[in-house]
Every structure is written in structure tokens, then in C-alpha cells.
Amino acid sequence: MSKTTSPIKLEGLSKSRGKRWDHLELLERIDASGSISAAASAMGMSYKAAWQAVESVNNLSHEPLVIRQPGGSTGGGTCLTEYGRRVVATYRRLEQEWAAVPAAIGRTMDDFDQYYTMSRRFDMQTSARNQFLGTVSAVKKGAVNAEVILDIGNGAQLAAIITNDSADHLALEVGSEAYALVKAQWIILTVETNFKTSARNSLTGTVVRCQEGAVNAEVVIELPGGKTVASIITNESVKTLGLKEGVRATAMIKASHIILAVPA
């Protein structure tokens, strides 16, 4: 595949699949319009849902797929990186190739559809708001539990405590890839720079979104390198901490609150 810096062409677009949005389509529309707002509107998607999707794909990538462009006379915007364009183009090519596989196998297996439907049940979605892809840099086993250190890039690490049985089942070893899943409700925020806490993990960055609801608020912190971490805290805590866009804040996560997963 040759490199290109031209916008991705929109092909095979669909509105949505129930409540599961097509993230590839969203990326394609962002690249074509230069605006996440315009892309979300074209898909009948809320601006918040679009940003959550973008943050999700960035967190699962070693390099950012989408970046914010600084303001100016045009007010700034959002665009795909060259890496992001090549990821989307590669995925679309694979999508075309895979589409032909079931039909080809079906011609040699009369009951293929039955078993293919069953195998699709193994695909899993998760409600964890924060999902990070990283590389295992250390595994330290104790009598019952193991401490696994996951390098998520740009100098950031996450330490997770899981059972030895789980570490063996996931075949975790130095150099292997793994996902860290953390629910937004499990993340504690602070704006203090000198603090002591029992939380094993701390991720410091800048608040890029702070949306208050009736009782709780979602606060999104952007880390160096473009990854984000989302936390759900009370509106009162937002006011007490003085959280708003541009404020430096730290997300604290207990090692026991991190769930690890690996590709099947």
C-alpha cells in the first residue's frame, strides 16, 4: 500500500448498528470534514459519543489516530494523523477480504453458518470506560497474586494485581501485549502535586472535558502522547477541586481495580 496524505474516501457508510457506532466511518468522516462535530452530526451521533469513540481508539493504539489542531482564524479542528489514515485504509482492505471468507468456506461446509454463529458469541464488548493497550514490562509473582506492570507508552505505566492463575491463563510475560480495563467510577482525581496515597497508579495530564450532570460529572484528562483517562466524580468534587478545561490533574487508580485482558 503506498503512502498518501489525501483524505480518505467515504465508502460503504451506514448510520449505526443499534447503539454500536461504526468507529471506522467516524474516522473517515473526521478526515473528510476536519471536524468531529460535523462528522458526528452526519452520523446522527452526539458530540460526546463521538469524542468518547475517538478517545477509545487513541487509547488502544501505540500512536494517536486523531489529533486536535490548534485554533487560529479558522478556530482549529480535528484531523487524522498519517498513521490513522493508514490504519483505516488497512482495516477497510481487510474488511473487503474477510467478507469473502464465510462464503468460500460455506461452499465446502453445509453447516458452516451454524458454527460460525456460535463462534461470533466469543466476541466480547466491555462497559469499562477506560481501555489501554500496552506491553507487559514485568511480572512479579507472590504466593497467591501477581503484580503485572503494563507500559502504555510515553513513559506511563499501569500496575495491576491479579491472581497467579489469571496471569498463567492469560500467558502474561515480558513483551506480550495486554489491555488494561478500568471503570470510570474507580478513578480518583486530585489537583495536588505533593500527595501520598495507597493507590499504586497515577496518571497526570490536562483536563480536556468536564461535563456535569444532575449529580455526577465526567472528567476527561489527556495524557502526554494523546491518550485519555475518564473519571466519574460528583459535581461537588468538581467544584472543590476547581476542575475545568486546561487544569492539570492526576488520575489515581488502585492496582486491584485494573482488569487485564489479552487478544483471543
C-alpha positions in Angstrom: 0.0 0.0 0.0 1.5 3.3 -1.0 1.6 6.2 1.5 -0.8 9.1 1.0 -1.7 12.3 2.7 -5.0 12.8 0.9 -8.3 12.5 2.8 -9.9 9.0 2.9 -12.8 8.4 0.6 -16.1 7.6 2.2 -17.3 4.2 1.1 -19.9 1.7 2.4 -21.3 4.1 5.0 -24.0 3.1 7.4 -25.9 5.1 10.1 -25.4 2.8 13.0 -25.8 -0.8 14.2 -28.2 -0.5 17.1 -26.2 1.6 19.6 -22.9 0.3 18.3 -21.4 3.0 16.1 -19.0 2.4 13.2 -15.8 3.9 14.5 -14.2 3.5 11.1 -16.9 5.5 9.5 -16.4 8.2 12.2 -12.7 8.4 11.5 -13.4 8.6 7.7 -15.8 11.5 8.2 -13.5 13.3 10.5 -10.7 13.0 7.9 -13.1 14.3 5.2 -14.5 17.2 7.1 -11.7 18.2 9.5 -14.4 18.5 12.2 -15.5 16.0 14.8 -18.8 17.9 15.3 -19.6 17.7 11.6 -18.7 14.0 11.5 -20.9 13.2 14.5 -23.8 15.2 13.0 -23.6 13.4 9.7 -23.8 10.1 11.6 -26.7 11.1 13.9 -24.2 10.8 16.7 -23.9 13.0 19.8 -20.7 15.2 20.0 -19.9 13.5 23.4 -20.3 10.0 22.0 -18.0 10.9 19.0 -15.3 12.2 21.4 -15.6 9.0 23.5 -15.1 6.9 20.4 -12.1 8.9 19.4 -10.6 8.7 22.8 -11.2 4.9 22.8 -9.4 4.3 19.5 -6.5 6.5 20.5 -6.1 4.7 23.8 -6.0 1.3 22.0 -3.2 2.5 19.6 0.5 2.9 20.1 0.3 6.1 18.2 -2.6 8.7 18.1 -5.0 8.2 15.2 -6.8 11.5 15.8 -5.3 14.8 17.0 -6.7 18.2 17.8 -5.5 21.1 15.6 -4.7 24.4 17.3 -7.1 27.3 16.9 -6.5 30.5 15.0 -8.5 32.4 12.4 -10.3 29.2 11.4 -11.0 28.1 15.0 -9.0 24.9 14.8 -10.4 21.5 14.2 -9.7 17.7 14.3 -7.8 15.5 11.9 -6.4 12.1 11.4 -2.7 11.5 11.6 -1.0 9.8 8.7 -0.8 6.7 10.9 -4.5 7.0 11.5 -5.2 7.2 7.7 -3.2 4.1 7.0 -4.9 2.2 9.9 -8.3 3.0 8.4 -7.2 2.1 4.9 -5.7 -1.2 6.0 -8.8 -2.1 8.0 -11.1 -1.4 5.1 -9.0 -3.5 2.8 -9.1 -6.4 5.4 -12.9 -5.9 5.7 -13.3 -6.5 2.0 -11.1 -9.6 2.1 -12.8 -11.1 5.1 -16.2 -10.5 3.6 -15.4 -13.2 1.1 -14.2 -15.8 3.6 -17.6 -17.1 5.0 -19.0 -17.6 1.5 -15.9 -19.5 0.4 -16.0 -21.8 3.5 -19.7 -22.2 3.2 -19.3 -23.8 -0.2 -17.4 -26.6 1.5 -19.3 -26.9 4.7 -23.1 -27.4 4.7 -23.4 -26.5 8.4 -20.9 -23.6 8.4 -23.5 -21.0 9.3 -24.4 -22.8 12.5 -20.9 -23.0 13.8 -19.9 -19.5 12.6 -22.9 -18.0 14.5 -21.7 -19.8 17.6 -18.1 -18.6 17.2 -19.3 -15.0 17.0 -20.6 -15.3 20.6 -17.0 -15.3 21.7 -16.5 -11.7 20.6 -16.8 -9.5 23.7 -17.7 -5.9 24.4 -17.0 -4.2 27.8 -18.6 -1.4 29.8 -15.2 -0.3 31.1 -14.9 3.4 30.0 -11.1 3.3 30.0 -9.2 0.8 27.9 -5.5 1.0 27.3 -3.3 -1.2 25.1 0.2 -1.8 26.4 3.2 -4.1 26.6 4.0 -6.1 29.7 7.3 -4.9 31.2 7.3 -7.0 34.3 5.5 -9.9 36.0 6.2 -10.4 39.7 4.5 -13.4 41.3 3.8 -13.9 45.0 2.3 -16.7 46.9 -1.2 -16.1 45.5 -1.2 -12.9 43.4 1.0 -11.4 40.7 1.9 -7.8 40.0 1.9 -7.0 36.3 3.4 -3.8 35.0 2.0 -2.6 31.7 3.8 0.0 29.7 1.1 2.1 27.9 3.5 4.4 26.1 5.1 7.9 26.6 6.6 6.9 29.9 3.2 5.9 31.5 2.8 2.6 33.3 0.0 0.8 35.0 0.4 -1.8 37.7 -2.3 -4.4 38.1 -2.7 -7.0 40.8 -4.3 -10.3 39.6 -4.1 -13.9 40.7 -1.3 -16.1 39.7 -3.8 -18.4 38.0 -5.1 -15.4 35.9 -1.5 -14.5 34.9 -0.9 -18.1 33.8 -4.3 -18.3 32.0 -3.6 -15.1 30.1 0.0 -16.2 29.4 1.4 -12.9 30.5 5.1 -12.5 30.1 7.5 -9.6 29.4 7.0 -8.3 25.9 3.4 -9.6 25.4 0.6 -7.2 24.6 -2.3 -6.8 27.0 -5.3 -4.5 27.6 -5.9 -2.7 30.9 -9.6 -2.0 31.6 -10.7 0.5 34.3 -14.2 1.7 35.1 -14.5 5.5 35.3 -16.1 5.2 38.7 -12.9 3.6 40.1 -10.7 6.5 39.3 -9.9 9.2 41.9 -8.8 12.7 40.8 -6.6 15.2 42.5 -5.0 18.5 41.6 -2.4 18.3 44.3 1.2 17.9 43.2 2.6 16.6 46.5 0.4 13.9 47.9 0.7 10.4 49.4 -1.8 7.8 48.6 -2.2 4.0 48.7 -3.2 4.0 45.0 -0.5 2.2 43.1 -1.1 4.1 39.8 -1.1 7.9 39.0 -1.6 9.4 35.5 -1.1 13.1 35.2 -2.4 15.3 32.4 -4.6 18.2 31.4 -8.4 18.3 31.7 -9.9 18.5 28.2 -13.5 17.9 29.0 -15.6 18.4 32.2 -19.3 17.7 31.8 -21.6 17.9 34.8 -24.9 16.0 35.1 -27.6 16.1 37.7 -25.4 14.6 40.4 -22.1 13.4 38.9 -19.7 14.7 36.3 -17.5 13.1 33.7 -13.9 14.5 33.7 -11.6 13.6 30.9 -7.8 14.1 31.3 -5.5 14.0 28.3 -2.1 12.4 29.0 1.2 13.2 27.2 1.1 11.5 23.8 -2.7 11.9 23.3 -4.2 9.0 25.4 -7.1 10.0 27.7 -8.5 8.8 31.0 -12.1 9.4 32.0 -13.4 9.6 35.6 -16.9 9.9 37.1 -16.9 12.1 40.2 -19.6 14.2 42.0 -20.4 17.7 40.8 -19.4 18.9 44.3 -15.9 17.3 43.9 -15.5 19.2 40.5 -16.2 22.5 42.3 -14.0 21.7 45.3 -11.0 20.7 43.1 -11.6 23.6 40.7 -11.7 21.2 37.7 -12.2 22.8 34.2 -10.6 22.6 30.8 -6.9 23.4 31.0 -6.4 22.4 34.6 -3.6 19.9 35.4 -4.9 16.9 37.3 -3.9 13.4 38.3 -5.9 10.3 38.0 -5.2 7.7 40.7 -6.1 4.0 40.2 -5.7 1.2 42.7 -3.8 -1.8 41.2 -6.7 -4.1 42.3 -9.1 -2.0 40.2 -7.4 -2.8 36.9 -8.7 -5.7 34.8 -6.3 -7.2 32.3 -7.2 -8.9 29.0 -5.4 -10.3 26.0 -6.5 -10.8 22.4 -8.0 -14.3 21.9 
